[in-house]
Amino acid sequence: MLSSASHFPSETILGIKFYSGSVDDAVGAALNGALVMAPSGPGLAVDLVSADSYRTALQNADINLTDSGCMLLLWRLRTLRTLPRISGLKYLQELLRTPELRDPQSILWVMPDAVERDRTLAFLKREGFSTTAEACYIAPHYAAQGSLQDLALNRQIVEQNPRVVVLCVGGGVQERLGLGLREAFGARCPGIVCTGAAIAFLSGGQAHIPDWADRMSLGWAFRIASAPNKFLPRYLRALYLFCILFRYGRKMPPLRGERQLAVPAA
């Protein structure tokens, strides 16, 4: 297990250490037991200031990817510093190119439901993986707030002994679940990767995001176009990130009280 006060290069934004190294090194960290998260713009704008369990999870991650293009743009405007962006989608794509993860039991996929599981399995088969349903875990409906422990998931990890566990259950939940796994397994913990909806962009569960659009941080536009009623309110809430980032900079913003978090699908 890697320490959350790790040796990885990082930049502190809003009290959270964001990874500033290469994607290859970040993938290698997961293979060596790192807890990797990809905080979204909406998550930073809303959950960071309203849910103590969410911010605790980010603070204890080994790597927080610079997934939010909005955050990076605001940081550049505020500090004139440019950080490399590694989206959750790019990270997952690179992770799946790793030869060590071709074994069908090397990844345990934690999915929100059977439909997404089947889509993911079909995508993996097209990509040459021999992953079966036995290497997937259908997540229950988790508590809306607070720390998370899932004993059934823990048992499957022990039985399968994966190299990496990929959590695809959505922001606000996956971070707490990832930290719960770290706490449950300690030094024996596999790599934990919290990339939420990234697999759905590849499997067809959500709007396809071309590589050029991901590089230009335009994934949000494709998601809104595909389901405006679902995603437009979410990204409008993300505008609050402008206020808190310019006000607090490197400092953690004050907590407004734990809110009742909806449990989003990936």
BATORKOL-55314 format. One record per residue (C-alpha): residue number from 1; x, z, y. Coordinates in steps of 0.05 Angstrom, whole numbers, padded with zeros to 5 digits. Layout:
<nodes>
{seq NUM | east X | up Z | north Y};
...
</nodes>
This chain:
<nodes>
{seq 1 | east 00000 | up 00000 | north 00000};
{seq 2 | east 00024 | up -00017 | north 00070};
{seq 3 | east 00021 | up 00033 | north 00126};
{seq 4 | east -00029 | up 00020 | north 00182};
{seq 5 | east 00027 | up 00038 | north 00230};
{seq 6 | east 00063 | up -00022 | north 00200};
{seq 7 | east 00123 | up -00064 | north 00219};
{seq 8 | east 00083 | up -00126 | north 00235};
{seq 9 | east 00091 | up -00156 | north 00305};
{seq 10 | east 00030 | up -00140 | north 00347};
{seq 11 | east 00000 | up -00135 | north 00416};
{seq 12 | east -00046 | up -00078 | north 00435};
{seq 13 | east -00112 | up -00100 | north 00465};
{seq 14 | east -00169 | up -00051 | north 00477};
{seq 15 | east -00132 | up 00001 | north 00437};
{seq 16 | east -00127 | up -00044 | north 00375};
{seq 17 | east -00062 | up -00074 | north 00349};
{seq 18 | east -00072 | up -00149 | north 00341};
{seq 19 | east -00024 | up -00187 | north 00297};
{seq 20 | east 00022 | up -00236 | north 00333};
{seq 21 | east 00063 | up -00262 | north 00274};
{seq 22 | east 00056 | up -00324 | north 00230};
{seq 23 | east -00002 | up -00339 | north 00184};
{seq 24 | east 00046 | up -00345 | north 00125};
{seq 25 | east 00072 | up -00274 | north 00135};
{seq 26 | east 00000 | up -00249 | north 00142};
{seq 27 | east -00019 | up -00281 | north 00076};
{seq 28 | east 00043 | up -00251 | north 00043};
{seq 29 | east 00022 | up -00183 | north 00069};
{seq 30 | east -00045 | up -00188 | north 00034};
{seq 31 | east -00010 | up -00205 | north -00031};
{seq 32 | east 00029 | up -00140 | north -00022};
{seq 33 | east -00032 | up -00096 | north -00011};
{seq 34 | east -00046 | up -00103 | north 00064};
{seq 35 | east -00114 | up -00089 | north 00094};
{seq 36 | east -00129 | up -00151 | north 00136};
{seq 37 | east -00187 | up -00156 | north 00186};
{seq 38 | east -00211 | up -00210 | north 00233};
{seq 39 | east -00250 | up -00177 | north 00289};
{seq 40 | east -00300 | up -00225 | north 00323};
{seq 41 | east -00314 | up -00230 | north 00397};
{seq 42 | east -00384 | up -00201 | north 00388};
{seq 43 | east -00356 | up -00145 | north 00346};
{seq 44 | east -00305 | up -00126 | north 00399};
{seq 45 | east -00357 | up -00131 | north 00454};
{seq 46 | east -00410 | up -00089 | north 00420};
{seq 47 | east -00387 | up -00050 | north 00359};
{seq 48 | east -00321 | up -00028 | north 00388};
{seq 49 | east -00356 | up 00011 | north 00443};
{seq 50 | east -00416 | up 00035 | north 00402};
{seq 51 | east -00393 | up 00050 | north 00331};
{seq 52 | east -00337 | up 00099 | north 00318};
{seq 53 | east -00333 | up 00078 | north 00245};
{seq 54 | east -00319 | up 00006 | north 00266};
{seq 55 | east -00263 | up 00024 | north 00314};
{seq 56 | east -00233 | up 00072 | north 00263};
{seq 57 | east -00230 | up 00015 | north 00212};
{seq 58 | east -00194 | up -00031 | north 00260};
{seq 59 | east -00145 | up 00023 | north 00279};
{seq 60 | east -00127 | up 00034 | north 00206};
{seq 61 | east -00119 | up -00039 | north 00187};
{seq 62 | east -00050 | up -00066 | north 00173};
{seq 63 | east -00066 | up -00132 | north 00206};
{seq 64 | east -00121 | up -00150 | north 00256};
{seq 65 | east -00123 | up -00225 | north 00263};
{seq 66 | east -00131 | up -00257 | north 00331};
{seq 67 | east -00196 | up -00290 | north 00309};
{seq 68 | east -00231 | up -00286 | north 00377};
{seq 69 | east -00212 | up -00344 | north 00422};
{seq 70 | east -00252 | up -00311 | north 00478};
{seq 71 | east -00209 | up -00249 | north 00474};
{seq 72 | east -00145 | up -00289 | north 00476};
{seq 73 | east -00168 | up -00329 | north 00536};
{seq 74 | east -00187 | up -00266 | north 00574};
{seq 75 | east -00121 | up -00233 | north 00555};
{seq 76 | east -00083 | up -00293 | north 00582};
{seq 77 | east -00122 | up -00291 | north 00647};
{seq 78 | east -00110 | up -00217 | north 00654};
{seq 79 | east -00037 | up -00212 | north 00633};
{seq 80 | east -00011 | up -00284 | north 00634};
{seq 81 | east 00010 | up -00271 | north 00561};
{seq 82 | east -00006 | up -00323 | north 00508};
{seq 83 | east -00016 | up -00299 | north 00437};
{seq 84 | east -00021 | up -00344 | north 00375};
{seq 85 | east -00090 | up -00350 | north 00347};
{seq 86 | east -00104 | up -00341 | north 00273};
{seq 87 | east -00177 | up -00348 | north 00257};
{seq 88 | east -00209 | up -00318 | north 00196};
{seq 89 | east -00224 | up -00389 | north 00173};
{seq 90 | east -00152 | up -00412 | north 00179};
{seq 91 | east -00128 | up -00349 | north 00145};
{seq 92 | east -00174 | up -00357 | north 00086};
{seq 93 | east -00155 | up -00430 | north 00078};
{seq 94 | east -00081 | up -00411 | north 00076};
{seq 95 | east -00095 | up -00354 | north 00028};
{seq 96 | east -00130 | up -00402 | north -00020};
{seq 97 | east -00069 | up -00448 | north -00019};
{seq 98 | east -00026 | up -00391 | north -00049};
{seq 99 | east -00004 | up -00409 | north -00120};
{seq 100 | east -00007 | up -00336 | north -00142};
{seq 101 | east -00082 | up -00335 | north -00130};
{seq 102 | east -00099 | up -00393 | north -00177};
{seq 103 | east -00111 | up -00346 | north -00235};
{seq 104 | east -00187 | up -00337 | north -00243};
{seq 105 | east -00181 | up -00261 | north -00240};
{seq 106 | east -00132 | up -00257 | north -00182};
{seq 107 | east -00187 | up -00254 | north -00128};
{seq 108 | east -00249 | up -00210 | north -00129};
{seq 109 | east -00302 | up -00240 | north -00083};
{seq 110 | east -00351 | up -00191 | north -00052};
{seq 111 | east -00412 | up -00232 | north -00033};
{seq 112 | east -00476 | up -00215 | north 00005};
{seq 113 | east -00523 | up -00246 | north -00046};
{seq 114 | east -00528 | up -00290 | north -00108};
{seq 115 | east -00541 | up -00353 | north -00067};
{seq 116 | east -00475 | up -00346 | north -00029};
{seq 117 | east -00440 | up -00328 | north -00094};
{seq 118 | east -00463 | up -00392 | north -00126};
{seq 119 | east -00444 | up -00434 | north -00066};
{seq 120 | east -00375 | up -00402 | north -00065};
{seq 121 | east -00365 | up -00414 | north -00139};
{seq 122 | east -00385 | up -00487 | north -00131};
{seq 123 | east -00335 | up -00495 | north -00073};
{seq 124 | east -00279 | up -00461 | north -00112};
{seq 125 | east -00292 | up -00507 | north -00171};
{seq 126 | east -00287 | up -00568 | north -00126};
{seq 127 | east -00220 | up -00540 | north -00102};
{seq 128 | east -00193 | up -00534 | north -00172};
{seq 129 | east -00204 | up -00459 | north -00183};
{seq 130 | east -00232 | up -00434 | north -00249};
{seq 131 | east -00265 | up -00373 | north -00218};
{seq 132 | east -00327 | up -00348 | north -00254};
{seq 133 | east -00386 | up -00304 | north -00235};
{seq 134 | east -00350 | up -00245 | north -00268};
{seq 135 | east -00299 | up -00248 | north -00211};
{seq 136 | east -00354 | up -00238 | north -00160};
{seq 137 | east -00390 | up -00175 | north -00138};
{seq 138 | east -00459 | up -00176 | north -00104};
{seq 139 | east -00458 | up -00123 | north -00050};
{seq 140 | east -00517 | up -00076 | north -00044};
{seq 141 | east -00550 | up -00061 | north 00023};
{seq 142 | east -00500 | up -00013 | north 00053};
{seq 143 | east -00514 | up 00044 | north 00101};
{seq 144 | east -00523 | up 00021 | north 00172};
{seq 145 | east -00468 | up 00065 | north 00200};
{seq 146 | east -00412 | up 00112 | north 00181};
{seq 147 | east -00358 | up 00106 | north 00128};
{seq 148 | east -00371 | up 00067 | north 00065};
{seq 149 | east -00355 | up 00079 | north -00008};
{seq 150 | east -00382 | up 00035 | north -00065};
{seq 151 | east -00367 | up 00066 | north -00133};
{seq 152 | east -00393 | up 00005 | north -00171};
{seq 153 | east -00345 | up -00040 | north -00132};
{seq 154 | east -00289 | up 00008 | north -00144};
{seq 155 | east -00302 | up 00005 | north -00219};
{seq 156 | east -00301 | up -00071 | north -00218};
{seq 157 | east -00235 | up -00071 | north -00181};
{seq 158 | east -00205 | up -00025 | north -00234};
{seq 159 | east -00232 | up -00069 | north -00291};
{seq 160 | east -00211 | up -00136 | north -00260};
{seq 161 | east -00146 | up -00112 | north -00227};
{seq 162 | east -00146 | up -00168 | north -00175};
{seq 163 | east -00088 | up -00185 | north -00130};
{seq 164 | east -00135 | up -00191 | north -00070};
{seq 165 | east -00206 | up -00170 | north -00055};
{seq 166 | east -00241 | up -00217 | north -00005};
{seq 167 | east -00300 | up -00185 | north 00031};
{seq 168 | east -00352 | up -00236 | north 00054};
{seq 169 | east -00407 | up -00188 | north 00076};
{seq 170 | east -00405 | up -00197 | north 00151};
{seq 171 | east -00376 | up -00161 | north 00212};
{seq 172 | east -00393 | up -00089 | north 00224};
{seq 173 | east -00398 | up -00077 | north 00149};
{seq 174 | east -00336 | up -00108 | north 00118};
{seq 175 | east -00289 | up -00069 | north 00162};
{seq 176 | east -00318 | up -00002 | north 00141};
{seq 177 | east -00320 | up -00024 | north 00068};
{seq 178 | east -00248 | up -00048 | north 00071};
{seq 179 | east -00225 | up 00019 | north 00098};
{seq 180 | east -00266 | up 00055 | north 00045};
{seq 181 | east -00229 | up 00015 | north -00009};
{seq 182 | east -00162 | up 00032 | north 00022};
{seq 183 | east -00180 | up 00106 | north 00021};
{seq 184 | east -00207 | up 00104 | north -00050};
{seq 185 | east -00147 | up 00068 | north -00081};
{seq 186 | east -00090 | up 00092 | north -00038};
{seq 187 | east -00022 | up 00064 | north -00061};
{seq 188 | east -00057 | up 00027 | north -00118};
{seq 189 | east -00101 | up -00014 | north -00071};
{seq 190 | east -00100 | up -00090 | north -00077};
{seq 191 | east -00098 | up -00132 | north -00015};
{seq 192 | east -00164 | up -00127 | north 00023};
{seq 193 | east -00184 | up -00187 | north 00065};
{seq 194 | east -00244 | up -00182 | north 00112};
{seq 195 | east -00261 | up -00253 | north 00133};
{seq 196 | east -00337 | up -00249 | north 00132};
{seq 197 | east -00370 | up -00317 | north 00141};
{seq 198 | east -00306 | up -00357 | north 00134};
{seq 199 | east -00321 | up -00376 | north 00062};
{seq 200 | east -00391 | up -00398 | north 00082};
{seq 201 | east -00360 | up -00450 | north 00130};
{seq 202 | east -00324 | up -00480 | north 00070};
{seq 203 | east -00379 | up -00473 | north 00018};
{seq 204 | east -00435 | up -00501 | north 00061};
{seq 205 | east -00472 | up -00435 | north 00071};
{seq 206 | east -00462 | up -00443 | north 00146};
{seq 207 | east -00445 | up -00499 | north 00193};
{seq 208 | east -00382 | up -00537 | north 00176};
{seq 209 | east -00327 | up -00524 | north 00228};
{seq 210 | east -00276 | up -00580 | north 00231};
{seq 211 | east -00203 | up -00560 | north 00236};
{seq 212 | east -00197 | up -00587 | north 00307};
{seq 213 | east -00257 | up -00545 | north 00329};
{seq 214 | east -00227 | up -00483 | north 00298};
{seq 215 | east -00160 | up -00496 | north 00332};
{seq 216 | east -00197 | up -00503 | north 00399};
{seq 217 | east -00238 | up -00439 | north 00387};
{seq 218 | east -00303 | up -00478 | north 00386};
{seq 219 | east -00331 | up -00450 | north 00321};
{seq 220 | east -00383 | up -00411 | north 00360};
{seq 221 | east -00412 | up -00475 | north 00388};
{seq 222 | east -00422 | up -00504 | north 00318};
{seq 223 | east -00455 | up -00440 | north 00294};
{seq 224 | east -00503 | up -00439 | north 00354};
{seq 225 | east -00520 | up -00512 | north 00344};
{seq 226 | east -00536 | up -00500 | north 00270};
{seq 227 | east -00580 | up -00438 | north 00281};
{seq 228 | east -00592 | up -00423 | north 00355};
{seq 229 | east -00643 | up -00368 | north 00344};
{seq 230 | east -00594 | up -00330 | north 00301};
{seq 231 | east -00527 | up -00341 | north 00336};
{seq 232 | east -00543 | up -00352 | north 00410};
{seq 233 | east -00564 | up -00279 | north 00422};
{seq 234 | east -00502 | up -00255 | north 00385};
{seq 235 | east -00454 | up -00296 | north 00427};
{seq 236 | east -00490 | up -00278 | north 00492};
{seq 237 | east -00477 | up -00205 | north 00475};
{seq 238 | east -00403 | up -00223 | north 00467};
{seq 239 | east -00400 | up -00237 | north 00542};
{seq 240 | east -00393 | up -00162 | north 00552};
{seq 241 | east -00322 | up -00171 | north 00527};
{seq 242 | east -00306 | up -00198 | north 00596};
{seq 243 | east -00324 | up -00132 | north 00628};
{seq 244 | east -00289 | up -00085 | north 00580};
{seq 245 | east -00225 | up -00125 | north 00572};
{seq 246 | east -00213 | up -00134 | north 00646};
{seq 247 | east -00229 | up -00061 | north 00658};
{seq 248 | east -00191 | up -00028 | north 00602};
{seq 249 | east -00136 | up -00077 | north 00583};
{seq 250 | east -00092 | up -00045 | north 00530};
{seq 251 | east -00132 | up 00020 | north 00529};
{seq 252 | east -00188 | up 00036 | north 00481};
{seq 253 | east -00255 | up 00035 | north 00519};
{seq 254 | east -00297 | up 00098 | north 00514};
{seq 255 | east -00348 | up 00104 | north 00458};
{seq 256 | east -00421 | up 00099 | north 00478};
{seq 257 | east -00447 | up 00132 | north 00415};
{seq 258 | east -00458 | up 00107 | north 00345};
{seq 259 | east -00513 | up 00055 | north 00345};
{seq 260 | east -00559 | up 00033 | north 00289};
{seq 261 | east -00521 | up -00026 | north 00262};
{seq 262 | east -00559 | up -00082 | north 00228};
{seq 263 | east -00525 | up -00105 | north 00164};
{seq 264 | east -00512 | up -00179 | north 00176};
{seq 265 | east -00503 | up -00230 | north 00122};
{seq 266 | east -00438 | up -00268 | north 00121};
</nodes>
